[in-house]
Amino acid sequence: MSTAERFGLVVALAIGVLVRLLPILGAAGPVGDGGLIHAMVEDLRASGLAIPATTSFNDLDIPFVYPPAAMLGAAAIGQATGASTFELLRWLPLLLSIAGLGASAWLAWRVLPPIAAVGATFAFALMPRAYDWVIAGGGVTRGAGLLFALLAMAVASRPGTWRWAPVAAGALLGAALLSHPQAAIVGVIGCAVLSWNREMRSWARNAAIAGAVAVAISLPWLIGVSATNGIGSLASPANRFEPLVGLIRMTNLRFSGAPFMDIAAVVGVVGVLVAAVRGPRRVPLFLLLVYLAGAGGGEFLAATPWALAAGIGIAALAEVATPRHTSGRVRRYAAAAIGAVAIFLALVGSLASPAEGSSKLHPLSAGHHQAMAWLAENTDAHAAVLVPTGGVWGDDEVSEWLPALGHRRSIGTVQGSEWLGAEAFEARLAVHDRIRDCAGSSVACYAEIDPEAILFIPKGQLGGPFSPGDCCPALRETLSAAGYEVIFDGPGATIAAPGSED
């Protein structure tokens, strides 16, 4: 590694840490989602780290079949240090994301030439989708799964350099499966593609060893879940296998999450084309298989192959911009100038990513936390709550956090119901869609969904700086006329209860 390459790698890692740290420092708690994971970690702590049969989240009796390793780790740290689960979900995902950045750099260095590896590290460092889903509160499982998958891919990519590489890769894949199932899928695909060589017998032997080790590590948990909840509980969320949808997501080129100045999209496409023509062709194959596998749940899973492709694109563009016939000094100055401009534009796009409505960097405010705490302390434990929302359920952080922090049943919260089977999931989704259809309407629309539900009406911009400051002006204005009583009105929310009939 030359001095320039070493310097570029250090700068990329430093910038990557910075863009991951800033959203956490500016928030009053965990950013993005995480209510379901918060409840499950709390359940583990309450049970003395024994895995319960169901989770307390939203009073739905959801089977506790989510891979538990990352949550057990968070619960154990909380028990040992006394830290609250809320604070753990603020900081642990950040640390896992930073570790994942380092693992991504190691992987890039093992599969790409030096210049391309530095470019891939910059891409992974600055693409919002490479970290926003991971540093969110729910990212404690995503981050752990992705970290183990990246390490497994790095180890497997050069199986001949270490005798025990297949065993180590299998152990890491097993840990990924025990942390986040979709990250494990990406890890398996990456290990298979990046380790491929023409010695078919050797490749198949290594793959068999890695697979056997991964199964051996995860088998006790799989047996325990099957015995407690039945094997069918593991397959409940498996309806995400949609290859056509995956192809559409890949070709819309919205993978990076930057709302503008999307340098990653440009160099990523260039890299795919260059790799398809002159290699390494395994990178575009890796990208394609990730999308075909439907390992959705966020573009953070596709960030790894896209970053590798971006690194190839950056190296190709640098080669074109600095021809060999020019002097070495001119080439270095030209490469430095082009690199500085590209990094600046990518940094602007990365820091501006919360402007996207689908960004996972939207935190709840301290006022939201206060209102949910009041709800938990001052309302009937069996009360149902309706949170008016106009967004899709995956981006509705208020609805997800309310059952965890407000300890009340939220009728429109979809998170977790995918583990109850397709029918239950569709039923919860239907209620959420009815609430969305009422967006901008008066109380009457919401009362038709559940006339006895308490209304938790959040305040502030919920979808980033360009979202409206008030989600529900018509709803607030018609509360009194519809017989609702405002029982709490603070900086984060208005809480109204239906009046009793005489």
Stockholm file with secondary structure:
# STOCKHOLM 1.0

chainA/1-502         MSTAERFGLVVALAIGVLVRLLPILGAAGPVGDGGLIHAMVEDLRASGLAIPATTSFNDLDIPFVYPPAAMLGAAAIGQATGASTFELLRWLPLLLSIAGLGASAWLAWRVLPPIAAVGATFAFALMPRAYDWVIAGGGVTRGAGLLFALLAMAVASRPGTWRWAPVAAGALLGAALLSHPQAAIVGVIGCAVLSWNREMRSWARNAAIAGAVAVAISLPWLIGVSATNGIGSLASPANRFEPLVGLIRMTNLRFSGAPFMDIAAVVGVVGVLVAAVRGPRRVPLFLLLVYLAGAGGGEFLAATPWALAAGIGIAALAEVATPRHTSGRVRRYAAAAIGAVAIFLALVGSLASPAEGSSKLHPLSAGHHQAMAWLAENTDAHAAVLVPTGGVWGDDEVSEWLPALGHRRSIGTVQGSEWLGAEAFEARLAVHDRIRDCAGSSVACYAEIDPEAILFIPKGQLGGPFSPGDCCPALRETLSAAGYEVIFDGPGATIAAPGSED
#=GR chainA/1-502 SS CCHHHHHHHHHHHHHHHHHHHHHHHTSSSCBSCCHHHHHHHHHHHHTTTCCCSEECGGGSCEECCSCCHHHHHHHHHHHHHCCCHHHHHHHHHHHHHHHHHHHHHHHHHHHSCHHHHHHHHHHHHHCGGGTHHHHSTTHHHHHHHHHHHHHHHHHHTSGGGCTTHHHHHHHHHHHHHTTCHHHHHHHHHHHHHHTCCSCHHHHHHHHHHHHHHHHHHHHHHHHHHHHHHCGGGGGTTGGGCCHHHHHHHHHTTCCSCCSSCCHHHHHHHHHHHHHHHHSCTHHHHHHHHHHHTTCCSCGGGTHHHHHHHHHHHHHHHHHHHSCTTSCHHHHHHHHHHHHHHHHHHHHHHHHTGGGSTTCSCCBCCHHHHHHHHHHHHHSCTTCEEECCCCSCGGGCHHHHHIIIIICSEETTCCTTGGGGCHHHHHHHHHHHHHHHHTTTCCHHHHHHHCTTCEEEEECSCSSSTTSCSCSCHHHHHTTTTTTEEEEEECSSEEEEEECCCC
#=GC SS_cons         CCHHHHHHHHHHHHHHHHHHHHHHHTSSSCBSCCHHHHHHHHHHHHTTTCCCSEECGGGSCEECCSCCHHHHHHHHHHHHHCCCHHHHHHHHHHHHHHHHHHHHHHHHHHHSCHHHHHHHHHHHHHCGGGTHHHHSTTHHHHHHHHHHHHHHHHHHTSGGGCTTHHHHHHHHHHHHHTTCHHHHHHHHHHHHHHTCCSCHHHHHHHHHHHHHHHHHHHHHHHHHHHHHHCGGGGGTTGGGCCHHHHHHHHHTTCCSCCSSCCHHHHHHHHHHHHHHHHSCTHHHHHHHHHHHTTCCSCGGGTHHHHHHHHHHHHHHHHHHHSCTTSCHHHHHHHHHHHHHHHHHHHHHHHHTGGGSTTCSCCBCCHHHHHHHHHHHHHSCTTCEEECCCCSCGGGCHHHHHIIIIICSEETTCCTTGGGGCHHHHHHHHHHHHHHHHTTTCCHHHHHHHCTTCEEEEECSCSSSTTSCSCSCHHHHHTTTTTTEEEEEECSSEEEEEECCCC
//
